[in-house]
Amino acid sequence: SICGFAIGMSTLKTPKDYYAYFRCNHCKKVKPVKADVLEKAIMEKVQAKVNELRLFMELAPEKVKPSQAEAEVKILEKALKEKEAQYNRACELLEKEVYTPELFKQRGQLLCNDMDEIKAQLTQARETLAGEKKRVELIKKGVPRLDIILSRYWELDIEGKNQLLKSIVKRITVNLAANGYAIDVELLF
């Protein structure tokens, strides 16, 4: 809630029935929210996130433009080739006796240090690129599954709904405020 404390679920019995609601465990300034209203709002947010993933899938990075990691890999590969060419040129200059062994050693060490640094950056950029590609594949495989799962959500009992949400949602954050609530959903994809 707005005070930063956790919200908790409570029940209220009426003459006809009882209903569940969520309220702040700390302060009384925040109006409670009925559980079914909150559940519907959460599912709307989950559906919106799935729609965002669907749009991302349709406009996947490889179709739209090269990703930043892909561009970085190309730049680093080019820089590494340039440094290797410079090292080879230094070797040629040593063979032609333009460079002294001391000058070659100094120049060669600088070039080797630069190449090692570029190789480390290149490894990191390739890992980032592989992660992006893996995420795109997960999304491509996951969105159709998510559609099936979400279409069956309202048919499930409470335990089934809970298991379903745990299989697709990483985190749900609900902030209760005096004038309503805000929901943020983070999917596992």
N, C-alpha and C positions, 0 to 999 in steps of 0.2 A: 504494500500500500504506500501512500505518499509519505508515511512516517518511516518507511524502510523496514518495517517488521513483516513477518510472514502472515499470509492470510490462512484462515482455517475454515473448515466446513462444519456447519452446524445444521440441526434440523429444527423445524418448528411445527408443532401440531396444531391444526385448526379443527373446528368441529367436523368438517367433512373429510379431511385428509391431513397429510403432513407434507412438507416440502423441504428440500435441502437448499441451503444457501451458503455463500462464502462471505466472510467478513474479516476485518482486520483483527488480529489477536491482541493488538496493543491499544489502539485509540478508538473512540466512538464517533469521530468526526466523519467517518466514511460510511456511506449507505451500503448495506449488504446487497449482494447480487444473487439472484436465484440461480441455482446450479444448472438448471436446464437452459436458461438464457446464456449463461457463461459458456456452457458446452457448445451451444449453437454458434456463438461468436468465435470460439476457438476453432471449430470445424470450418467456419467460413474463412478464417485466417489460414488454416492448413490448405484448404482448397485454393486460395489465392496464391500461396507459395507453390503449389503443384502447377498452377497455371503459369507462374513465372518460369518454372523449370521447363514446361512445355514450350514456351516461347523461346527460351534459351536453346532448347534442343532444335527447334526449327531454324534458329539463326545461329547455329553452332559456330564457334570462332573460326574453324577451318573454312567455313563458307563465307564469312563476313570479311575477316582480315587476319593477318598473322598475329598471334598473340605477342605480348611483350617478351615473354620468355623465348619464344621462337626467334624473334628478331635479335635478342641478346645472344643467343647461341650462334647465330650467323655472324654477328659482329665479332664475337670472341674467337670463333674459328678463323676468321680473316686475320685478326690481330696475331693469333698464334702462328699462322703461315708466314706473316710478315716478319715476325721475330725469328722464325726458323731460317728464313731467307737471309736475314741480316747475319745470323750466326754462320751460315754457309759462306757468305761473302767475307766475313772475318777470317774464316779458315783459308779461303782463297788468297786473301791479302797476306796471311802468314806464310803461305807456300811461296808467294812471289817476293817474300821478304820485305814487303811494305810495312807490315806490323812486326815489331820485335816480340819475342816470346812473352815478355812482361806485359806489353800493351795488349797482346792477344788474350793473355790470362785475365787481365782486368776487364777488358771488353767482353770476353766470353762469359765471365762470372756474372756481369750485369745482365747480359742477355738470358742466361740460364735462370737467374732469379726472376726476371720478367716472365719467362715462359712458364715457370712453376706457378707463379701467381695467376697467370691467365688460365692455366690448366685447372687450378682449383676453382676459379670462377666459372669456368666452362662446365665442370662437373656439377656444380651447384645449379647452374642454369638448365642443364639437361635434366636434373632431378625435378626441378620446378616444372619444366615442360612435360615430363612424363606424368607428373601429378595432375597437371591440367588435362592431359589426354585421358587419363584414368577417370577423372571426374566427369568428363564429357561422356565417356562410355557408360559409367554408372547411371548418369542421368538418362541416357538413351534407353538403357535396359530398365531403369526404375520407374519412369513415368507411366508406361502402360500398366505396370504392376500397381502403382499408386492409384490409378483410376479404378481398377477392379476393387482394391481394398476399400477405397473411400465410398464406392457405390454400395458396399455391403455394411458400412459402419452402423447405420441406424437400425439394422436388423439384429444386431448383436446385443447380448446382455452386458452388464457393467464390466464383468471380468474380461469378456471378449473385446470390448471397446478399449479397455486399459491395455491389453496385450497388443492390440492393433496399433494404438498410438505409440507404444514403446518401440514397436518395430520400425516406425518411420520418422518419429520425432526425437530430436536430440534434447531440446529444451523448450518449454513454454513458460513465458514470463507474463504474469498478469499484475498490473499495477492498478490498484483500486484508488480512486480519488473521490473527493467530495462531490464532484459533478459527473461521475461515471467511472469508466475503467479503460485501460489501454492494454492491448495484448500483442506480444511478439512471439513468433514461432520460429524455431530453428530446426530444419529437417536434417536427417542424417546424410543427405546427399549433398 
